Amino acid sequence: MTNLEHISGISILTLNNPPENYLLEPEFIDKQSLCTFIKENKSKSLIIKGAGRNFSAGADIKSIKQQIEDNSIKDKLSSGKDLLNFIYDLNIPVISAIEGVCFGGGLEIALASHIRVASEKAMLAFPESIHNLMPGLGGSYAVKRFMTMGKSIDMILCGNIMPAKQAYDNGLIDFICNPKNSFEYSFDMAKKMTDDKPLEVINNIVKALKNAYELDKNDALKEETKLFCELAKDLK
């Protein structure tokens, strides 16, 4: 259950199953539909938010049980991971605007974004172990970019809830804002970053920065030269 809209060059994806915004499917929006929407609108940024007071409390347990019973869980998790990989691979800034709870699959969506903005009253957690489960949409891999193995094991096995300030101190959150203001903060940030810049410039900068985290130094610098030259050819 999601909504898509486009405002002033920015696409907005709303997780729309209030009040908790539970995810009924790991692929919470059709990947091709999202891709088409972003391309057709020539989006310069994507903001992901929840409807109402919460970002997302994660997967719906009843839906998981049904997917286990009909033996579709493995394929559905693979589709969900493909969707999150697509979101991360977008060469435009992807911002999660986090209010209230951001648990389980909701946190995995946020960690697939490039930037996380959280209300100071937001709460983050991987509570799956309470149900004798574990993160299933790449969360156990994603946390390594932000926390040590020891902190990750403690967070996931204990199901600890992190207030926004603690999540910020651990690197899971990039910016903290006033309560009920995460979307406005995120929208203003996206506008400032992209408003006066051509899409190609945005694409190449985001791509170069991702390369810096994913490639070794020499390959990343070679790609930076290539991306710079692509832009410089149109310099007037």
C-alpha positions as CSV (number, residue, x, y, z in Angstrom):
1,M,0.0,0.0,0.0
2,T,1.9,3.0,-1.3
3,N,1.2,6.3,-3.0
4,L,3.4,8.2,-5.5
5,E,3.4,11.9,-6.2
6,H,5.7,14.4,-7.8
7,I,6.2,17.9,-6.6
8,S,8.7,20.4,-8.0
9,G,11.1,17.9,-9.4
10,I,10.9,15.6,-6.4
11,S,9.2,12.2,-6.3
12,I,7.5,11.2,-3.0
13,L,6.8,7.6,-2.1
14,T,4.4,7.2,0.9
15,L,4.1,4.0,2.8
16,N,0.3,4.1,3.2
17,N,-1.0,1.5,5.6
18,P,-1.6,3.6,8.8
19,P,-1.3,3.8,11.7
20,E,1.7,1.5,11.7
21,N,2.3,1.3,8.0
22,Y,2.9,-2.4,8.1
23,L,4.4,-3.9,4.9
24,L,2.1,-6.6,3.5
25,E,4.7,-7.6,0.9
26,P,8.5,-7.4,0.9
27,E,8.2,-5.7,-2.6
28,F,6.1,-3.0,-1.1
29,I,5.8,-1.2,-4.4
30,D,6.2,-2.6,-7.9
31,K,9.8,-2.0,-8.9
32,Q,9.0,-1.3,-12.6
33,S,6.2,1.1,-11.7
34,L,8.5,3.1,-9.4
35,C,11.2,3.1,-12.1
36,T,8.8,4.3,-14.8
37,F,7.4,7.0,-12.5
38,I,10.9,8.4,-11.7
39,K,12.0,8.4,-15.3
40,E,8.8,9.9,-16.7
41,N,8.9,12.7,-14.2
42,K,12.7,13.2,-14.6
43,S,12.9,13.2,-10.8
44,K,15.8,14.9,-9.2
45,S,15.3,13.3,-5.8
46,L,13.1,10.6,-4.1
47,I,11.7,11.0,-0.6
48,I,10.2,8.0,1.2
49,K,7.9,8.7,4.1
50,G,5.1,7.0,6.1
51,A,1.5,8.1,6.2
52,G,0.6,9.7,9.5
53,R,2.6,9.5,12.7
54,N,4.9,6.5,11.8
55,F,7.4,5.6,9.1
56,S,6.8,1.8,9.2
57,A,6.6,-0.8,11.9
58,G,7.9,-3.4,9.4
59,A,6.4,-6.6,8.1
60,D,2.9,-7.7,8.9
61,I,3.3,-11.0,10.8
62,K,0.1,-12.5,9.4
63,S,1.3,-11.8,5.9
64,I,4.6,-13.5,6.7
65,K,2.8,-16.6,8.0
66,Q,0.7,-16.8,4.9
67,Q,3.8,-16.5,2.6
68,I,5.4,-19.3,4.6
69,E,2.3,-21.5,4.2
70,D,2.0,-20.9,0.5
71,N,5.8,-21.4,0.1
72,S,6.2,-18.0,-1.6
73,I,8.4,-16.3,1.1
74,K,11.8,-17.0,-0.5
75,D,10.7,-15.5,-3.9
76,K,9.0,-12.6,-2.2
77,L,12.1,-11.7,-0.1
78,S,14.2,-11.8,-3.2
79,S,11.8,-9.4,-5.0
80,G,11.9,-7.1,-1.9
81,K,15.7,-7.1,-1.9
82,D,15.7,-6.3,-5.7
83,L,13.5,-3.4,-5.0
84,L,15.7,-2.0,-2.2
85,N,18.8,-2.5,-4.4
86,F,17.0,-0.5,-7.1
87,I,16.3,2.3,-4.7
88,Y,19.9,2.4,-3.5
89,D,21.2,2.3,-7.0
90,L,19.2,5.3,-8.1
91,N,21.6,8.1,-9.1
92,I,19.5,10.8,-7.4
93,P,19.4,11.5,-3.7
94,V,17.1,9.2,-1.9
95,I,15.9,10.5,1.5
96,S,13.9,8.7,4.1
97,A,11.8,11.0,6.3
98,I,11.4,9.2,9.5
99,E,8.6,9.9,12.1
100,G,7.6,7.6,14.9
101,V,8.5,4.0,14.7
102,C,10.9,2.7,12.0
103,F,11.2,-1.1,12.8
104,G,12.3,-4.2,10.9
105,G,11.5,-3.9,7.2
106,G,10.8,-0.2,7.7
107,L,14.4,0.3,8.9
108,E,15.7,-1.8,6.0
109,I,13.9,0.6,3.6
110,A,15.5,3.6,5.4
111,L,19.0,2.0,5.3
112,A,18.6,1.5,1.5
113,S,18.2,5.3,1.2
114,H,21.2,7.5,0.8
115,I,20.1,10.0,3.5
116,R,18.0,9.4,6.7
117,V,16.3,12.4,8.4
118,A,14.5,11.5,11.7
119,S,12.3,13.4,14.0
120,E,13.9,13.7,17.5
121,K,11.1,11.4,18.8
122,A,11.7,8.7,16.2
123,M,12.6,5.1,17.3
124,L,14.5,2.6,15.3
125,A,14.8,-1.1,15.9
126,F,15.2,-4.6,14.4
127,P,12.6,-6.5,16.6
128,E,12.5,-9.6,14.6
129,S,14.3,-11.8,17.1
130,I,11.3,-11.3,19.5
131,H,9.4,-13.5,17.0
132,N,12.4,-15.9,16.6
133,L,13.1,-14.3,13.2
134,M,15.8,-12.0,11.8
135,P,16.0,-9.2,9.3
136,G,15.1,-10.6,5.9
137,L,15.5,-7.6,3.5
138,G,19.2,-7.1,3.8
139,G,19.3,-5.5,7.2
140,S,22.0,-7.7,8.6
141,Y,24.3,-6.6,5.7
142,A,23.2,-2.9,5.6
143,V,24.1,-2.2,9.2
144,K,27.8,-3.0,8.6
145,R,28.1,0.4,6.8
146,F,27.2,2.2,10.1
147,M,28.0,0.1,13.1
148,T,30.6,-2.4,14.4
149,M,29.8,-6.0,14.4
150,G,29.4,-6.0,18.1
151,K,26.9,-3.2,18.2
152,S,25.0,-4.8,15.3
153,I,24.8,-8.2,17.0
154,D,23.6,-6.5,20.2
155,M,21.0,-4.4,18.4
156,I,19.5,-7.3,16.3
157,L,19.7,-10.1,18.9
158,C,18.3,-8.0,21.7
159,G,15.7,-6.2,19.5
160,N,16.8,-3.0,21.2
161,I,14.9,0.2,20.4
162,M,17.2,3.1,19.5
163,P,15.9,6.6,20.1
164,A,16.8,9.1,17.3
165,K,19.8,10.6,19.2
166,Q,21.3,7.2,19.9
167,A,20.7,6.2,16.2
168,Y,22.4,9.4,15.2
169,D,25.4,8.7,17.4
170,N,25.7,5.2,15.9
171,G,25.5,6.6,12.3
172,L,22.1,5.1,11.4
173,I,20.6,8.6,11.2
174,D,22.2,11.5,9.3
175,F,20.0,14.5,10.5
176,I,17.6,15.0,13.4
177,C,14.8,17.5,13.2
178,N,11.8,18.7,15.2
179,P,8.9,16.3,15.7
180,K,6.4,16.0,12.8
181,N,8.9,18.0,10.6
182,S,10.9,15.2,8.9
183,F,9.1,15.5,5.6
184,E,9.4,19.3,5.4
185,Y,13.0,19.1,6.4
186,S,13.7,16.4,3.8
187,F,11.8,18.3,1.1
188,D,13.7,21.5,1.8
189,M,17.0,19.6,1.7
190,A,16.2,17.9,-1.6
191,K,15.3,21.3,-3.1
192,K,18.5,22.9,-2.0
193,M,20.6,20.0,-3.3
194,T,18.9,19.7,-6.7
195,D,16.7,22.7,-7.6
196,D,19.2,24.6,-9.8
197,K,21.2,21.6,-11.1
198,P,20.7,19.6,-14.3
199,L,19.7,16.0,-13.8
200,E,23.0,14.8,-15.4
201,V,25.0,16.7,-12.8
202,I,23.0,15.2,-10.0
203,N,23.3,11.7,-11.5
204,N,27.1,11.9,-11.9
205,I,27.8,13.3,-8.5
206,V,25.7,10.7,-6.7
207,K,27.2,8.0,-8.8
208,A,30.8,9.2,-8.0
209,L,30.0,9.3,-4.2
210,K,28.6,5.8,-4.3
211,N,31.6,4.6,-6.2
212,A,33.8,6.0,-3.4
213,Y,32.1,3.7,-0.9
214,E,31.8,0.6,-3.2
215,L,34.9,0.5,-5.4
216,D,38.6,0.5,-4.5
217,K,40.4,3.8,-4.6
218,N,41.9,3.5,-8.1
219,D,38.7,2.4,-9.7
220,A,36.7,5.0,-8.0
221,L,39.1,7.8,-9.1
222,K,39.1,6.5,-12.7
223,E,35.3,6.6,-12.7
224,E,35.4,10.1,-11.2
225,T,37.6,11.3,-14.1
226,K,35.2,9.7,-16.6
227,L,32.1,11.3,-14.9
228,F,33.8,14.7,-14.7
229,C,34.7,14.6,-18.4
230,E,31.1,13.7,-19.3
231,L,30.0,16.9,-17.7
232,A,32.9,19.1,-18.9
233,K,32.2,18.4,-22.5
234,D,29.2,20.7,-22.3
235,L,31.0,23.5,-20.3
236,K,30.5,26.9,-21.9
